Structures are given as C-alpha cells and as structure tokens.
C-alpha cells in the first residue's frame, strides 16, 4: 500500500503530533536501554529542519486507563532530552497551555496516553482532543501499529497524516520481504509452540518457496508424521493441524524443511550430555533440543540459492549451549550472505532479536524489527490499523 512520508508534507510553521514508541526499560528511575529513543532521532530532526515543531505522544507500561505515578513519562523525559540533544518538556494531562507556549527547538512530551481510558478504546473524543494540539499527525511507532488506539488510528483520520522515518523504513523493509519480494523466498519460523503461530504458518506457505520450521514447533510436525519424539516439547493435539499445513504447503509448491537430524539430551541444562541422531531415532527417555549439522548444511544450501529471507524464532533451545548451535550457524550464514549483498534478510520478534544478537549476526541482517506483535501480525497477513489509517 502507499503511504505518505515526511517528504510529502509541508511542516513549516506547523505543530506535528508524533506517535513514538519509547516504552523503554527503567530501573531505579533510570532508563537502562536507550535504543527505542535513539530510533526516533531522524524523525524529530527532519521535522525541525523543515520548520516544524514536535509534540511527542507515547505510552509507557500498561496502566489500563488509570493514572499510575510510576508509569508517568516524566521519568523518561530527561533521557529523551539527552538522546535528542534538545530541550524536552514533559506535559501533564492538561496539555493545552504548554502547546500554546512552545518555543524554539523545544520538544514536548505528552503524559502517558494510556492514563486516559479513551486511548485503548480508540475513542474519537480523545482523538479529537489530541488532534486539537497539532496540525499534522506523524506515526513513527510501527510496534504499536497493530493496535487500533486513539493515537494510532482515530487521530490519523482527523489530521493530514504520514509515516515517520522509522515507520517508513520498517514498512519498506517488510514490503521487500513479503509484499513484492525477490525470489526464491525462505522463511525461518521457530519457537516452542505451533499453537502460537498457526496464522503465521498458514499465511507463509502460500507466499514463500521454502519454510524452515525449528524449535519445539518442529517436534509437533515430526510427531504428526508418526515419529516418536520421546519426552520432547510437543503439541500432540495439533497433529491434524500440522498435517493440514503440510498439505497446504505441498499444494502451494512450498517446501517445508524439518530437521534432517536432531540433537537430543536427557536433561535441559547448559553443557548437558547430548548426541546427534536421525529424526526418527529419538530415545524414549530423551528430548529434542536442537537441529543437527546435517540440517544446518541443508538450510545453508537453501539460503545460498535464496534472494529473500524472513526470520522469526530460533531453531533450537538457543538460550543455553550447546543447543544454540543450529540457530547460531544458520544466522551466521544468513548474515554473511546479506553482508555480501546476495540476500535481503528481515527478522523480527523478541526471541529472534535476542538469538541473532547472541549469534553476533544481527548487525549484518538487512533489517531487524524490534516490533513484536505488529511484526507477527504483518507476517500473518493481517491488516495493521495504524498502517491502514495512513493510506
């Protein structure tokens, strides 16, 4: 879909209401990770360079429509000022006077939107109140785009609206990965349970050429084919669903790649004694904790021939060695191909980002999405209200 960017809007002398995601971790009153704040710099700088004034809107935590002092954005305002290198004024829920008195390069940070029950209800009255503070609406919070809230959906229909730099970057990366991708396309989907990713798998088999299934999810697919997976994590009640996904993939010409060999152990702990066996040779008293070297070799070969990769979830129990080996090796391969310009690679989701960082591969991927739910819903083929409202 088409959406406007900062380049399509005249900001001169205008107040821009910018929805951002600065829902950052805080300990003892101090922000411990500045990443999300750092990612809003290009949008704030561009608007000010174009002569506009910036009013930031954000949420923090889950106050559920109540005023919770420890979730006030006043706590975060000093960190935002330090990162932006600009004066940042926190504004309590009264809003109005501070907006009227904005001065120079001053940036306003409105109080936690979720203190107002109208935010999560997508209340038009609350959206109108917010819209009355500015002239232009800018959404730079892809991570909140799957929520139809007053600050992501209703307000976008009340003011001239566009995507901020971060949002536009994210949408462009996702469009390249699954919208109009270069083929062949490979998807890697891992994680503990098939049940959490049914919509995702169902959508991907119709869009990608190869689908690599790893982690505990793979055990369910192996079991669905009559293979004994011992004491492994497995959703046996989803065997029929797994077989339906396999059949759908076959009809769509999508190759499902399951482990060609498995790493098994009797206990789940770092350094546990383990062995690599065939997928149908898991001992009754053991559990599958990773894919083996033969699986990694096959996946690497598939990646060598691919043009586009979408990755969500690890291939094994990546949290502890040696069961991180398959994830690390496949991630390193994808990173090397991406760095060489042979592969467009897009990854997202909490465990995924952690796994790729642990593997030292994240920096060389084409794009890493820090959005959790929004990234997953996009991969599932669902419309995101915050994106649709910009169209």
Steps between C-alpha positions, in 0.01 A plus 500: 500500500602861453558732791629853532838573658655810655611602151137537387399748772568872548594541867599867489341677796292192584470293817557129438345244732745209482396158635816322613589183690721589794365225725849439640628303801550704817678398821535721807359794305759469218450383141718189449468463121486808274451314170136593444567864583801512267287372212272806505789744438469511116130585513535773763801653322328498159183667624698774673722551195183546294386774739255297704451466875497154658250369755574141600221260596575163657395235747697344785402170656141382544319739737163393354339844493611595851761751617791291630779734623782252437387479136515874440704608199649770721747228604616458140509866393863563613626203297309621194659844538849349532458280193345770280735771625199731526292656778215261575205611709278238657135605492245363745155398386381862472699543173361829369701784654838341434418447132397863457827615656741275304827677437789454255639145479305391806344153473191417701441154644136440590412294806446125458210466256378185672418697816188598302252212455411642159842408356461123489128530416587699185267768632428769241453763769848440639640493147339839427651641818844383389448619142413846631858536624662479156475552126654177368505140626813288463505131596850379576396204719468190285514288817160645600352490149307177563291678763200708399551764770409869506863603440563247221173473309227754581731804499643409159156564351476848654824662378728484195696182579827337402755242609811608689847391392505189720150392397576556131825306531320210664216493247744513208701210643188291553373574150829375357480184710145379435313763297698496175805286587781377283471123470576241619365601842592306815324534834647370827239451771594359838382508855341278757144451380317463172184630669644851529589517131218325314396814309862574422572155355173497308584832334864424426449172315313694233766769468845345536692237308665332800379494861748387765326388821711472813487493877227321689265567207695255286436222752125534447547463124726196545247339735222574251687279254504210743848562643559434872646816653561353847462754781535799269278807520219412260136594441364158411145638485601711199615206288208533260559877469867434422401253228261756352781758485729245331228425243435870437873558449521210256209637299661846492840368392664606827770270635464439873844439651498303826810378687703244303682407817434587864703571812355318802576506871355356821502832685453862408802680637816665372761250390270200538621175346346472153513310175396559140265243349256459212161671546330163553758377753425712807539279810181464703662661804657793311382833360582683177674830579657605169540419133822329395783577258332330203196724544717811514686391186173458311359833621829668403472354150143634470615843618780499241235483228255743664449870436278587797483373859240565771595370846290463814610272782802279584575150367568349842531576870729792418508630857758242609804339339546269323137515382556838335722352230246470216356847558847654518627324186193577287498862621869539416437364150209739441704792634795422273276479191327825597830679552615381158187645341367159395202489737235739631442388858227629731457369854279589793349391829645503851664157506624551147678826575655344812613192307652700212679731742634201690622351173674828413300509176248779554714787369535342157132419443332739256239600756421406858153590624471565873121482474354186651125471445491734200775306322324168562161629385660641186657157431158344557364713218274709722419866439661726761258779602777754560638440150164482324405839649797660321382384156 
